[in-house]
Structures are given as C-alpha cells and as structure tokens.
C-alpha cells in the first residue's frame, strides 16, 4: 500500500501552489476594490436664501444628501476658514424637511 503522508512530487506541489494562489486572488477580488463608487455621488449644494437670523452679508447654500438629510451652509462674507459644525440628531423623529435645516440657526443664535 502506498503512503499518502510522504513528500509530494514537485508537479503536485507546483499545481497546489498555483491553485492556492488562484483561489486567493479570486476570493480577494470578490471582496471589493471596485473602481465604481458604492454610493451615488452627492449633489452639489445650491444657493438658497439665508434665514433672517444669519447676517445679510453671508452667503447660504443648501441641499439634501443621498441619505435624505437636508443641510444649510452659511458662509460669512469675510470667512477666515474656521468651521463650526452643528449636527443635530434629534429629538424630532419625523421625516426630514428643508425647513428643519433652516430652523437650526434660529435655535443656535
């Protein structure tokens, strides 16, 4: 009876090595690394009227992201490059609206 635990022939070792490499490449390529984005690109913000609480010299942009959240960006005329981000998470559990994004400056002013 022939032993199956002995050393493999060079051909069998080479074949096993090639199959292992191909299997690894196939598994890794299935894990991602695609050139296409997994999320749609975000729409660019558009110019909107600033809320009354924002100084008249500011410029406002607004929009809605791909997750459905509305946002408002108010940029002062002489903006120095510093950013303060107000990101609310509640307590309102209702569907998002553009008006709620405009109410935030009122709550913080």
N, C-alpha and C positions, 0 to 999 in steps of 0.2 A: 504494500500500500504506500502510496506517495504522500509525503508530508506536505501540509498546506501552510505550515508556520515557518518554513525556511525562507531564505532570502529570495526576493523576486528577481526575475530576469530583467536586464536593462530595458528591454522593449516594454515589458509590463509596467515598470516604474515610470518610464517616459510617458506612456499612454495615460497612466493615472495622474501624473503631474499636469498634463495638458487638459485632461477632463476637469480636474480640480480648478485650474486657472480659468477655464471657460465658464464653469459653474459660478465661480466667484464674480466674474465680470458680469454675467447675466443677472445675478442677484443684486449687485450694486447698481446696475443701470436701471433696474426696476424700482429702486428706492428714491428716485428723483434725479436732480441735476438737469432738469429740462431747461431749455433756453426760454420757453414761454413762461410768462408770469402766471402764478397760480391764482391771482386775484386780478380783476379788471383794473385798468389804470383809473386813478381818481380824476374826476372832472376838475378843471381849474376853477378857482373862485371867481365870481363876477362882482362888478361894482354894485353896491346897494346903498340905499340911504342910511345914514348913521342915526341911531337912536338920539333923542333930544338930550340925553344925559352925557353924550360924547361931545367934546368941544367941536365947534363948527369948522375948525381948521383941520380936523382929522379926515382921513380917507377910510372908507369902510368897504370891505369885501365880504361876501358870504357865499354859502353853498350848502350842499348836502353830500356827505361821503357815501361810499359804496355800501356801508353798513346801515345807512338810513339816518345817521345823526346830522342835524343841522349845526352850522357853525357861523360865527361872525368874527371877523378880524378888523379891529380898529387900529389904524396906524397914525400917530400924531404927525403933524407937519414936519417938525424938526426931530424926528426919531433918532435916538442915539444908538440904536442897535440892541438894547436890552429888551428881553421879553418876559412878561409875566403871563403865565397861562392859568386861566381859571377853567378847570374841568370838573363840572358837576356830575354827580351820579345819582341824584335823586333829591328829594324823596318822591317826586312825581313818577308814577309808574304808567302814566298814559302814553299813548303813541307820541313820538317826537313831532314837533311843529317848528316852523321857522320863527314864529312869534316867541316861543320859549327861548331861543338863542338870542333874540333881541331883548328879552327881559333881564338877562344876566347882568348887563352893565348897570341897569337900574338898581338891582339888588346889591351891587358892589360899590355904587357911587356914594 
